[in-house]
Amino acid sequence: MTAPSPGAQTTAPSAEAQEPAEIVYAEDGDVILVLQNGVRFRVSAVVLSLVSPVFKTMLGPKFLEGQAPRTAEDPKEIQLPDDNTAGIALMVRLTHGVSNGPKPFSNSTLLSLPTWLLELGVVADKYDCIRAVTLAAEALMRRHAAYMNFESTAAVSKPTVKGYAKFAAAAFLLQIDNLFTFFTRRLVLDAVDSFGEIFEMQAHGLLPPNVILGLEEQRTAVREYLLDTVADSAHGQCKSKFCSFKAKGGIYPTELARLLSLPRWPPPWSAHRIRSVLQKLYKCDSLALGNEYSCGHSDSTTLGSLELQQICHKVSEQARGLCLTCARQDNLQSKCEHINELKAFPMNDPFMQA
């Protein structure tokens, strides 16, 4: 499946050139944005000024770029060498209503979408035009998120986790709350590496430290909740007559590791995703506990498939993802007061996928 590329009409392309000489986003455009590698975008100053206060000021009378006369026949060039070409292209395409035309960039696939949207977020934040591009960006993200729920239960690859990180960073910059929560939940369930390393490599350190810390804390809490919930279910009371001693040990860790094809229980989290452990546990028919009690009695009690599935659902509910409002207010360590707002427009992310 090919993702839409931020393209538009081109004029006078060279037969040998890798990029078009000029990409036309507005036929009567009176501004040429000159980006990296000499890529040129013909755009409308009116449109840029309407969607971006920054461009409005830049193209106004107080700046050199706005003082010189400009027309479609004699457009004004504005140098933007520090901006990402794909990010500017997508921003201009969305704001100018361009939806077709030749692709200016090669090898554009669905895998490019997280990078494009992250670059769009950076550019939109810089030029203060988030409101103008968020609706389209959200539609692209939601389409991708819906597609994810039909992926197989095979191991999530590192490139996929990198994509989650970019989507989360893009949702943070573009202020899309439900998608920020969705992709941070994905990261909690599917990432095994340090979140600091993931975001430094994939999002260029664009997220504040409190988001990294919040993800690490939530992932640790979910792992501990899984272990505690299984242990609480396994360590019951002696069922012998007139006896109520607690279990002091059992075979369940060894048996559970065998059933889940893990080297041990608790799992080595550096190599095993929370989601993959839940998926395996959910499919178990039963778990033999083999408890020994301090009273001297023992039993061969088992947890059935329904009980194991209930454990999985409880654990999955603890992976809520992060709240964008709290993250932007640097308030992730206190109780979130926006949970009802998130529940009003939930994003579906079943831990058991088709």
C-alpha positions in Angstrom: 0.0 0.0 0.0 1.4 3.4 -1.0 1.0 6.4 1.3 0.0 9.7 -0.2 3.2 11.7 -1.0 3.4 15.4 -0.4 3.4 16.2 -4.1 2.0 18.7 -6.6 2.5 19.9 -10.1 6.1 20.4 -11.3 7.5 22.7 -13.8 10.4 22.2 -16.2 12.0 19.1 -14.5 15.4 18.1 -15.7 15.6 14.6 -17.2 18.6 13.8 -15.0 17.5 15.5 -11.8 16.5 13.5 -8.8 14.1 16.2 -7.6 11.9 18.5 -9.6 13.3 22.0 -10.2 10.1 23.6 -8.9 7.0 22.1 -7.3 3.9 24.2 -7.8 1.4 24.2 -5.0 -0.3 27.4 -6.2 -0.5 28.3 -9.9 -0.7 32.0 -9.0 1.9 31.6 -6.2 3.9 34.7 -5.5 6.4 33.1 -3.1 9.1 30.5 -3.7 10.2 28.5 -0.7 13.8 27.4 -1.2 14.7 24.3 0.9 17.5 21.9 1.3 19.3 20.7 -1.9 17.7 23.6 -3.8 14.2 22.1 -3.8 11.7 24.9 -4.6 8.1 25.2 -3.7 5.8 27.8 -5.4 3.2 28.8 -2.8 0.7 31.5 -2.1 1.6 34.2 0.4 -2.1 34.7 1.2 -2.5 31.1 2.2 0.7 31.0 4.3 -0.4 34.2 6.1 -3.8 32.9 6.8 -2.6 29.6 8.4 0.6 30.8 10.1 1.1 33.9 12.2 4.9 33.4 11.8 4.7 33.5 8.0 2.2 36.4 8.2 4.8 38.4 10.1 7.6 37.3 7.9 5.7 38.3 4.8 4.5 41.6 6.3 6.1 45.1 5.9 8.4 44.8 9.0 10.6 42.1 7.4 12.8 42.2 4.3 10.9 39.2 2.8 7.7 41.2 2.9 8.9 44.5 1.7 9.9 43.6 -1.8 7.1 43.5 -4.4 6.0 40.0 -5.4 3.7 38.7 -8.1 3.1 35.3 -9.8 5.3 36.5 -12.6 8.0 37.7 -10.2 7.7 35.7 -7.0 9.8 36.4 -3.9 12.2 33.7 -2.8 12.4 32.8 0.9 15.3 30.6 2.0 14.4 27.9 4.5 17.7 25.8 4.6 17.2 24.5 8.1 13.7 23.1 7.6 13.0 19.5 6.7 11.9 19.3 3.0 9.2 16.6 3.6 7.8 18.4 6.6 7.4 21.7 4.7 6.0 19.8 1.6 3.3 18.1 3.7 2.4 21.3 5.5 2.1 23.3 2.3 0.2 20.5 0.6 -2.4 20.3 3.4 -2.8 24.1 3.7 -3.0 24.6 -0.1 -5.5 21.8 -0.7 -3.3 19.9 -3.1 -4.3 16.3 -3.3 -2.9 15.0 -6.5 0.0 15.4 -9.0 3.4 13.7 -9.5 5.4 12.6 -6.5 8.4 14.7 -5.8 10.0 12.1 -3.5 10.9 8.5 -4.4 10.4 5.4 -2.3 7.4 6.8 -0.6 5.6 4.0 1.3 3.4 3.5 4.3 6.6 3.1 6.4 7.4 6.7 5.6 4.3 8.0 7.3 5.6 8.2 10.9 8.6 10.2 9.8 6.6 12.5 7.6 4.1 13.3 10.4 6.9 13.9 12.9 8.5 16.3 10.5 5.1 17.9 9.9 4.7 18.3 13.7 8.1 20.0 14.0 7.4 22.4 11.1 3.8 23.1 12.3 5.0 23.8 15.8 7.8 26.1 14.5 5.4 28.1 12.2 2.5 28.0 14.6 0.1 26.4 12.1 -0.9 23.3 14.1 -4.7 24.0 13.9 -4.5 24.2 10.1 -2.9 20.7 9.6 -4.1 18.7 12.7 -7.3 17.4 11.2 -5.6 15.8 8.1 -2.7 14.6 10.3 -5.2 13.0 12.7 -7.0 11.2 9.8 -3.7 9.8 8.6 -2.8 8.6 12.0 -6.2 7.1 12.8 -6.1 5.2 9.5 -2.7 3.8 10.4 -3.9 3.0 13.9 -6.9 1.1 12.6 -4.6 -0.9 10.3 -2.4 -1.9 13.3 -5.3 -3.7 15.0 -5.4 -6.2 12.1 -1.7 -7.0 12.2 -0.7 -10.5 13.2 0.4 -11.5 16.7 3.9 -12.0 15.4 6.7 -10.3 17.3 6.7 -6.5 16.8 9.9 -5.5 15.1 12.2 -2.7 16.2 11.3 -0.6 13.2 7.6 -0.9 14.2 8.4 0.3 17.7 10.4 3.2 16.2 7.3 4.1 14.2 5.2 4.2 17.4 7.8 6.6 18.9 7.6 8.9 15.9 3.8 8.8 15.9 3.7 9.5 19.7 6.1 12.5 19.2 4.0 13.7 16.3 0.8 13.5 18.3 2.5 15.4 21.1 3.6 18.2 18.8 0.3 18.3 16.9 -1.7 18.1 20.2 -3.8 15.1 19.2 -4.7 13.7 22.6 -6.3 10.3 21.9 -3.6 9.3 19.4 -0.9 10.4 21.9 -2.5 8.1 24.4 -2.9 5.3 21.9 0.7 5.3 20.7 2.2 5.7 24.2 0.1 2.6 25.3 1.5 0.8 22.3 5.0 1.7 23.5 4.3 0.5 27.0 3.1 -2.9 25.7 5.5 -3.4 22.9 8.8 -1.7 23.6 11.6 -3.5 25.5 14.4 -0.9 25.0 15.0 2.2 27.1 12.5 4.9 26.2 15.2 7.5 26.5 17.2 5.8 23.8 14.2 5.2 21.6 13.0 8.8 21.6 16.6 10.2 21.4 17.2 8.2 18.2 13.8 8.4 16.6 12.3 11.7 17.8 15.6 13.7 18.1 14.9 14.5 21.8 11.7 16.4 20.9 9.7 15.1 23.8 10.2 16.6 27.3 11.8 14.4 30.0 8.6 13.9 31.9 7.1 11.9 29.0 10.1 9.6 28.9 9.9 9.2 32.7 6.1 8.6 32.6 6.5 5.8 30.0 9.2 4.1 32.0 7.2 4.3 35.2 4.0 3.0 33.5 5.8 0.1 31.9 7.5 -0.9 35.1 4.1 -0.6 37.0 2.4 -2.8 34.4 5.1 -5.5 34.6 4.9 -5.5 38.4 1.1 -5.7 38.3 1.3 -8.7 36.0 3.6 -10.5 38.3 1.7 -9.6 41.5 -1.7 -10.5 39.9 -0.5 -14.0 38.9 1.1 -14.5 42.3 -2.0 -13.4 44.1 -4.1 -15.8 42.0 -1.7 -18.7 42.6 -1.1 -18.2 46.3 -4.4 -19.0 47.9 -5.4 -20.5 51.2 -5.3 -24.1 52.2 -8.6 -25.7 51.4 -8.2 -28.6 53.9 -10.9 -28.8 56.5 -10.4 -26.4 59.5 -7.2 -25.0 57.8 -6.6 -21.5 56.5 -2.8 -21.2 56.1 -1.4 -19.4 53.1 0.6 -21.0 50.4 4.4 -20.7 50.9 5.5 -21.9 47.5 4.5 -23.9 44.4 5.4 -25.1 41.0 3.6 -22.4 39.1 6.7 -20.3 38.2 8.4 -23.3 36.5 5.1 -24.5 35.0 4.3 -21.0 33.7 7.7 -20.6 32.1 7.2 -23.9 30.4 3.7 -23.1 29.2 4.7 -19.7 27.8 8.0 -20.9 26.3 10.0 -18.5 28.5 13.4 -19.2 29.9 12.0 -18.4 33.4 9.3 -16.6 35.3 9.4 -13.7 35.9 10.3 -13.2 32.2 13.6 -11.4 31.2 11.9 -8.2 30.2 14.9 -7.0 28.1 13.8 -9.6 25.5 10.1 -10.0 26.0 7.3 -7.6 25.3 4.4 -7.3 27.8 1.9 -7.8 25.0 3.6 -11.0 23.8 3.5 -12.4 27.4 -0.2 -11.5 27.7 -1.0 -13.1 24.4 0.7 -16.4 25.4 -0.9 -16.4 28.8 -4.3 -15.7 27.3 -4.1 -18.8 25.1 -3.2 -21.2 28.0 -5.8 -23.8 28.8 -4.8 -24.0 32.5 -2.0 -23.4 34.9 -1.1 -26.0 37.6 -0.3 -24.3 40.9 1.0 -27.2 43.0 0.9 -25.2 46.2 2.5 -26.2 49.4 1.1 -24.6 52.6 2.8 -23.9 55.9 0.4 -26.2 57.6 2.0 -29.1 55.8 -0.8 -29.7 53.3 -0.5 -29.4 49.5 -2.8 -29.4 46.6 -2.9 -29.7 42.8 -5.1 -26.7 42.2 -5.1 -25.2 38.7 -6.1 -21.8 37.2 -8.5 -22.3 34.3 -8.4 -20.5 31.0 -11.2 -18.1 32.0 -9.2 -17.1 35.1 -6.1 -16.6 33.1 -7.9 -14.5 30.5 -9.3 -12.3 33.3 -5.8 -11.7 34.6 -4.7 -10.7 31.1 -7.6 -8.2 30.7 -6.8 -6.7 34.1 -3.2 -6.2 33.2 -4.0 -4.8 29.8 -6.2 -2.2 31.4 -3.2 -0.9 33.5 -1.4 0.0 30.3 -3.4 3.2 29.7 -0.9 5.2 27.8 -0.2 8.8 28.8 -2.5 11.8 29.0 -1.5 14.6 26.6 -2.9 17.4 28.7 -1.0 16.1 31.8 2.2 15.6 29.7 2.1 19.2 28.3 1.5 20.5 31.8 4.4 18.4 33.2 1.9 16.8 35.6 2.2 13.1 34.8 3.2 12.1 38.4 -0.2 13.2 39.9 -3.6 11.6 39.3 -5.0 12.4 35.9 -8.2 14.3 35.9 -8.9 13.9 32.2 -9.6 10.1 32.1 -13.3 10.7 31.3 -12.5 12.9 28.3 -10.2 10.1 26.9 -12.9 7.5 27.5 -15.4 9.6 25.6 -13.5 9.0 22.3 -11.6 5.8 22.9 -9.0 4.4 20.6 -9.3 0.6 20.2 -6.1 -1.3 21.0 -6.8 -4.9 21.9 -3.8 -6.7 23.3 -5.0 -9.8 21.4 -4.9 -8.9 17.7 -6.3 -10.8 14.7 
